[in-house]
C-alpha cells in the first residue's frame, strides 16, 4: 500500500483523524501538548475545532497526515519546541540550545494499524521539520522494552519506532506514559540527508 505523507493543511482530514465523535466535547484535536494547560482547558467544544482550523491555515501546518489510496489514515504532530509546553517542561529536559522541533503525537485510524504507518508518519514529520529549517528533531516516546503499550497511551510512540528512523537516546525524562518511562530521542538533521 503506497503511503503519501503531506503537511496537515486540510482541516477536514485533520478532523477525521483527531476530532471527537461528538463535536461539542472538549477532547483531543491533539492540543494537550501544543497548548499550555489553561488555554487547552479553555477551548470547549467547537472552539477546539476552530483553533485547529486556524492552525491548518498557518504558513507552517500543525503536523503531517498520511494518505493511502487517497484516504487520510494517520497523523503526526510536529512543531518547533520553542512554541510548545515542552519548552517549559520540568519533566522533559533540554539537551542543548538548538531550536529543535518536537514530534509528540501519532494517530493511525483503526483498520490501518499494524502496517508501519507510524514509521511513515515519523519519516514524514522529520522531512517536514527539515524542510522548515529544523537543525534537529526530538521525540519523547515510551521506553517500553517490547512490552505491549495500551493503544490509548501509545500516541507518544515507542523508543523502537524512533530508533528505526535513526533517532538516538539523548536523555532520560521525568515523564511517564501508560506506566512506562519516557525518553528523549534526538535526530540531528545536519548529519542526515
C-alpha angles and dihedrals in degrees: 000000000000112000127201120198116203138171112278099249098132108084094194090058092047089050090051090058102033109019120106119247088239107055092205094059121104102227142105126349081139094271104128093085095032097058136041113261095255094053092042092052092047093058102089127183114314091012088072091055091046091052092052092045087057091049090054089055094054123105089252114046118230093243143318134289128211119220128194118186089348093304121116107241108161150021138205123186114221129165142138108293091223090072096046134079087250086076089066100031119133090199101047108060128215111240094196141331097276114130091245127178123231129220109195114152134053127181127178119184119246110264091037100063122113093038099099096259092139088061090051090048093050092049089048092049091051091049091048092051091046091051088055095051102262111164091202141359126222133196131186105210131162119268094221096159092222094308115136114268119210108250091234091060098035091085090097092060128232132274089245091056091055094043090053088060094050100265118142130204109265100173147346116252135209090234128106131192125187090351094304127110116248121227131201109244119191136194116192106214094197087071097047131073 
